[in-house]
Amino acid sequence: MKKKEKIYIKVNTDFDPTGYMIPRSIIWTDGRVFHIDDVRDFRPASYFEKGRNGDCYTVVIHGEEKLLFFEKTDELFESRVGRWFVECLVYD
């Protein structure tokens, strides 16, 4: 059976003068680095469990569109802004 699983990853990010986050590269859990060629779309994504809000970025890596998510941290953790993840299909 297939199911989606969140994989938390490191993302190198720039901020423009207005404060907009621009993801530049993904560092996978095994250390591989994937340069983000383009950010095609950005939209709020508030479907996370437990009422967490976040954002979804449509990015281009090696010519393929991928979804990259930023999960905003709740108010209990003020020193953390949030964390990045991708969704992968895993098999049971």
N, C-alpha and C positions, 0 to 999 in steps of 0.2 A: 504494500500500500504506500502511496506517495503522500507526503504532507510538506507544507512550507515550514521552514525553520529560520529564525533570525540568526544571522552571523554578524556579531559586532566586530567592527574593523576600525583601523586608524585611517583618517583622511587628512591629507594636507590641504589646508583651506586658506584662501586669501579673503580679505574684506575690502570692499570698495569704500569710497569716502562717505557713502550714505549708510554704511553698516551692513550691506547685503553680503551674505556668505557666498563665496565662489569656490566650490571644491575643485582642486587641481590634480590630485592623484590619490589613489587608494593603495594602502599597504595591507595586503592580505595576511591572514593569520600565520602563514608560513614564511612571511618576509618578502614575498614577491611584490613588486611595485608596478602599478598600472596607471599610466598617465591618462588623464581625462582630456580628450581632444576638444570637446565642446559640451556646454550645458544648453540643452535644447528647451527645457521647460522647468518651471518651478511652481509648486502649488502646495497649499496647506493640506495636510493629511491627518485628520483627527480621528481615525478609526482605531487607534492603538488601544490595547486593553487597559483597564483601570482608568479610563478617562485621560490618558496622556495625550498631549497634542504633539504634533511634529510637522515635518515638511517632507515632500517627495521631490527629488530632482531627477529629471530624465537626462542622462549623460551619455556621451558617445565615447567608447573605448575600443580601439582597433576597428573603427568603422561600424560597430554594433551599438544599438541603443540599449541601455541598462537602467534600471531603477535603483536609486540610491536614497536612503531614508535618513533623516535626522530626527531623533526622538528627543524631545525636550524633557529635561529633568523636572520633577515636581519641586514645589517650594521648600520641601524639607532639606534639600541639598543645595543650598545657595552657592556653594563654591564650585558646583558643576553646572554648566550650561546645558549639556545634553551629550548624546553619543550617536555615532553613525552606525548603520547596519545595512545589510543587503538581505534579501530573502532568497533562500536556496531550496530546491526540492530535495528531500531526503527520502530514502526508502526504508520502511520498517523491516 
